Every structure is written in C-alpha cells, then in structure tokens.
Amino acid sequence: MVKVKVDADTCIGCGLCISTLPDVFQFGDDGKSVVIADADEAQADEVIASCPVAAISKE
C-alpha cells in the first residue's frame, strides 16, 4: 500500500479520483477530494495519471 495526497490548492473537485477509487478518496467540505485511505501501488499510479490537473501524488 502507498500513501497518496491531494494538493487542495490545485484540485478542481472534478471527482474523477473519487469515481475511480471511492475507498481511497471522498469529497471534503470544500468540494475537493480528500484522501481517506491508502491505495495499492497500481491504483495510485492510475489515479495520479488520470487527474486532469495533476493534483494527486504519492507521499
């Protein structure tokens, strides 16, 4: 498992990461994604590559 993080300043709240990995991401009170759990390596790489504004990274 790997820790992922969301840059709240960059996130636009599109929800792609949430729809891809609902067990890892959810919407925060500000309408942007927040991390709620670790992801496996392959899932982390997939969601990082799919973020349209590159707001997700591994810790």
GROMACS elastic network, one bead per residue, 0.5 to 0.9 nm:
[ bonds ]
;  ai    aj funct       b0    kb
    1    38     6  0.59612   500
    1    39     6  0.53964   500
    1    41     6  0.61097   500
    1    44     6  0.89675   500
    2    38     6  0.55545   500
    2    39     6  0.54250   500
    2    40     6  0.57540   500
    2    41     6  0.59103   500
    2    44     6  0.73285   500
    2    58     6  0.70238   500
    2    59     6  0.75795   500
    3    35     6  0.87572   500
    3    37     6  0.76671   500
    3    39     6  0.64928   500
    3    40     6  0.85690   500
    3    44     6  0.83408   500
    3    57     6  0.86524   500
    3    58     6  0.58203   500
    3    59     6  0.54893   500
    4    24     6  0.87670   500
    4    35     6  0.70568   500
    4    37     6  0.83804   500
    4    38     6  0.65674   500
    4    39     6  0.71061   500
    4    44     6  0.69189   500
    4    48     6  0.87765   500
    4    56     6  0.68425   500
    4    57     6  0.55912   500
    4    59     6  0.56460   500
    5    34     6  0.76693   500
    5    35     6  0.63047   500
    5    55     6  0.81752   500
    5    56     6  0.56485   500
    5    57     6  0.54978   500
    5    58     6  0.61405   500
    5    59     6  0.66013   500
    6     9     6  0.87459   500
    6    10     6  0.81728   500
    6    11     6  0.70826   500
    6    32     6  0.88928   500
    6    33     6  0.68173   500
    6    34     6  0.63395   500
    6    35     6  0.69596   500
    6    55     6  0.54964   500
    6    57     6  0.66632   500
    6    58     6  0.89534   500
    7    10     6  0.54349   500
    7    11     6  0.60887   500
    7    33     6  0.88904   500
    7    34     6  0.89823   500
    7    54     6  0.86506   500
    7    55     6  0.50437   500
    7    56     6  0.64154   500
    7    57     6  0.81517   500
    8    11     6  0.51038   500
    8    12     6  0.81861   500
    8    32     6  0.67934   500
    8    33     6  0.75326   500
    8    34     6  0.81090   500
    8    55     6  0.74157   500
    9    12     6  0.82812   500
    9    55     6  0.81932   500
   10    53     6  0.67593   500
   10    54     6  0.76154   500
   10    55     6  0.53676   500
   10    56     6  0.89494   500
   11    14     6  0.79016   500
   11    32     6  0.62000   500
   11    33     6  0.70920   500
   11    51     6  0.88420   500
   11    53     6  0.67976   500
   11    54     6  0.80100   500
   11    55     6  0.53431   500
   11    56     6  0.81881   500
   12    15     6  0.84687   500
   12    31     6  0.84048   500
   12    32     6  0.64661   500
   12    33     6  0.84763   500
   12    52     6  0.88999   500
   12    53     6  0.75720   500
   12    55     6  0.85329   500
   13    16     6  0.82872   500
   13    27     6  0.76697   500
   13    30     6  0.87238   500
   13    31     6  0.57902   500
   13    33     6  0.60443   500
   14    17     6  0.81044   500
   14    18     6  0.87464   500
   14    31     6  0.89398   500
   14    32     6  0.78114   500
   14    33     6  0.84335   500
   14    51     6  0.88423   500
   14    52     6  0.85581   500
   15    18     6  0.50490   500
   15    19     6  0.61936   500
   15    20     6  0.85215   500
   15    25     6  0.88776   500
   15    26     6  0.82405   500
   15    27     6  0.76565   500
   15    32     6  0.78467   500
   15    33     6  0.70022   500
   16    19     6  0.52022   500
   16    20     6  0.60680   500
   16    21     6  0.85017   500
   16    47     6  0.81680   500
   16    50     6  0.77285   500
   16    51     6  0.69827   500
   16    52     6  0.86086   500
   17    21     6  0.58300   500
   17    22     6  0.75193   500
   17    24     6  0.84539   500
   17    25     6  0.65713   500
   17    26     6  0.84195   500
   17    33     6  0.76994   500
   17    47     6  0.59077   500
   17    48     6  0.83688   500
   17    50     6  0.77887   500
   17    51     6  0.69459   500
   17    56     6  0.88026   500
   18    21     6  0.52193   500
   18    23     6  0.79950   500
   18    24     6  0.74196   500
   18    25     6  0.50115   500
   18    26     6  0.56458   500
   18    27     6  0.75543   500
   18    33     6  0.72488   500
   19    22     6  0.57236   500
   19    25     6  0.84795   500
   19    26     6  0.89467   500
   20    23     6  0.89980   500
   20    25     6  0.87519   500
   20    43     6  0.87730   500
   20    46     6  0.89359   500
   20    47     6  0.71099   500
   21    24     6  0.54185   500
   21    25     6  0.62150   500
   21    26     6  0.87964   500
   21    39     6  0.83714   500
   21    43     6  0.78055   500
   21    47     6  0.78206   500
   22    25     6  0.53525   500
   22    26     6  0.64670   500
   23    26     6  0.78858   500
   23    36     6  0.73570   500
   23    37     6  0.68485   500
   23    38     6  0.87578   500
   23    39     6  0.84973   500
   24    34     6  0.84304   500
   24    35     6  0.57653   500
   24    36     6  0.52528   500
   24    38     6  0.62151   500
   24    39     6  0.63323   500
   25    33     6  0.61913   500
   25    34     6  0.55527   500
   25    36     6  0.55973   500
   25    37     6  0.72618   500
   26    32     6  0.81693   500
   26    33     6  0.55360   500
   26    34     6  0.55613   500
   26    35     6  0.66745   500
   26    36     6  0.69346   500
   27    30     6  0.76605   500
   27    31     6  0.54733   500
   27    32     6  0.53577   500
   27    34     6  0.60060   500
   27    35     6  0.88206   500
   28    31     6  0.53520   500
   28    32     6  0.54698   500
   28    33     6  0.58211   500
   28    34     6  0.57486   500
   29    32     6  0.74279   500
   30    33     6  0.85367   500
   35    38     6  0.77606   500
   38    44     6  0.86834   500
   39    42     6  0.81662   500
   39    43     6  0.61488   500
   39    44     6  0.57157   500
   40    43     6  0.54111   500
   40    44     6  0.61135   500
   40    45     6  0.87207   500
   41    44     6  0.51271   500
   41    45     6  0.62316   500
   41    46     6  0.86789   500
   42    45     6  0.51892   500
   42    46     6  0.62290   500
   42    47     6  0.87648   500
   43    46     6  0.50809   500
   43    47     6  0.62064   500
   43    48     6  0.85007   500
   44    47     6  0.53384   500
   44    48     6  0.60280   500
   44    49     6  0.85329   500
   44    56     6  0.88138   500
   44    57     6  0.81181   500
   44    58     6  0.73836   500
   45    48     6  0.51871   500
   45    49     6  0.61450   500
   45    50     6  0.86368   500
   45    57     6  0.86184   500
   45    58     6  0.84688   500
   46    49     6  0.52544   500
   46    50     6  0.62130   500
   46    51     6  0.88728   500
   47    50     6  0.50144   500
   47    51     6  0.62253   500
   47    56     6  0.75915   500
   48    51     6  0.55989   500
   48    54     6  0.68085   500
   48    55     6  0.77952   500
   48    56     6  0.52903   500
   48    57     6  0.60660   500
   48    58     6  0.81880   500
   49    52     6  0.81560   500
   49    54     6  0.75368   500
   49    56     6  0.85467   500
   50    53     6  0.88179   500
   50    54     6  0.80269   500
   51    54     6  0.52173   500
   51    55     6  0.66011   500
   51    56     6  0.68102   500
   52    55     6  0.79678   500
   53    56     6  0.84347   500
   54    57     6  0.77312   500
